[in-house]
Amino acid sequence: MRQTAVLPPAAQAKPLTPADAVMLDGLQRAAFDYFPRHTNRANGLVADTSRPGSHASIAVVGFALSVYPVGVERGWMTRADALQRSLAALRFFRDSDQSGTPDSTGYRGFYFHFLHLDRGTRAWRCEVSLIDTALLLAGMITAAAYFTADTTDEAELRALADTLYRRVDWCWAQRKGATVVHGWRPERGFLKYGWEGYSEAILLYTLGLGSPTHPLTEASFAVWTGTYRWENLYGIDYLYAGPLFIHQFPHAWIDLRGIRDDVMREKRCDYFENSRRATYVQRAYAIRNPRGFVGYGEDAWGLSAGDGPRAPRQRIAGRRQSFYGYAARGVPYGPDDGTLAGPSVVASLVFAPEIALPAIRRMLARGSATDDRAARAGGFNDTVHGGWVSAGTFGLDQGLIVLMIENFRTGLLWRLLRGSVTIRTGLHRAGFRGGWLAEASPNVR
């Protein structure tokens, strides 16, 4: 007989202690500082990582556009500075080469995953990426929802965001009008993989369905959710995805608490509660530590996509263990090489603060009072001889830290996007009902 774990009920987070408030202030501010430090002011593009010579990532630009309002509200930058940085990015994408040639910036309203930081043209022969374009668009929509003043510059920003969103040809990326592809390369056409199985693509589908010009067909969402996989792990029933980031990225922008699509209505669950369960699955796996890694435990968990050591194989628990470098690590089926992702733990605050806060405290206790590397780095691994922490930081991680701490503390991003016509339309077309979606909203694009 299958056993079912009893999780503590999701509830309003308790007030932070003064020490925890200071801790989160420091983490959030340090993560925010990545963006002013690694942005090309001329075109608004932001480096993928802090490592020298990094190309820009369009997804990181999307995070930057979302982080700037947080910076203004926290007093870390002026509204004028945030506005000008945002305008620089949107003007660049408006004027960018959309021919789809190997040295262009994008095609049919989508953009290449990585761009040269100075020129803004395709880097590394990468693909036109649907999910990374969606993350970029989420940032544009956030900026438009925040900069609502009746001024020339703020009006221009809103118009640019609307123009850039409307020109995306979502239909082009559908296979036979249903499933959506991962991307496209000018040399070979569409990638052979489509979005199948639960993933962060819930954001992509919401934006694609909400388009007033070239929307995805409503059948696309039903086809996608038909590939979902439910599991019972450690007595916890949930919609399965191994890496934590999958359970987190859409929640940086969309308030998925209390709203349900057809799948979640049938399961009497919602995507927010599902992410809370996934967080507890991660902790349960780390407590069991089936592969015998150093440092895993009740307050040491968090397998996600991130950097890892490229160390020689070593013997662990009677086997020869390899280390994978950058990988999307997941629970419980792997890959797992003993590497944990601190940002994925910080981002879990919104779902399960009762277990995330102790884990964050433990990560910070690894170093000096000013050493937060493990919490913000792309990964850390205590199994590798002497311990290992990723050098530098990744823009995606820093953006996720800023947004999820802010949603945990004030719900700023959720409030902004609840008023977006784009988000509301996309969710309705995907079949979401109830909760805040039933309430009237201001007419915000």
Secondary structure, DSSP 8 states (H G I E B T S, - for coil): -----------------HHHHHHHHHHHHHHHTHHHHTB-TTT--BBSBSSTT--EEHHHHHHHHHHHHHHHHHTSS-HHHHHHHHHHHHHHHHHS--B--TTSSEETTEEBSEE-TTT--B-TT--EEHHHHHHHHHHHHHHHHH--SSSHHHHHHHHHHHHHHHT--GGGGEETTTEEBSEEETTTEE-S-B--SSSTHHHHHHHHHH-SSS---HHHHHHHHTT--EEEETTEEEE--SSGGGGTGGGGT---TT-B-HHHHHHT--HHHHHHHHHHHHHHHHHH-TT--TT-BTTB----EE-------EEETTEEE---SSEE--TTTS--SSEE-HHHHHGGGGT-HHHHHHHHHHHHTTS-TT--HHHHSS-EESSSTT-EE-SS-BHHHHHHHHHHHHHHHT-HHHHHHHTBHHHHHHHHHTT-BSGGGGS----B-
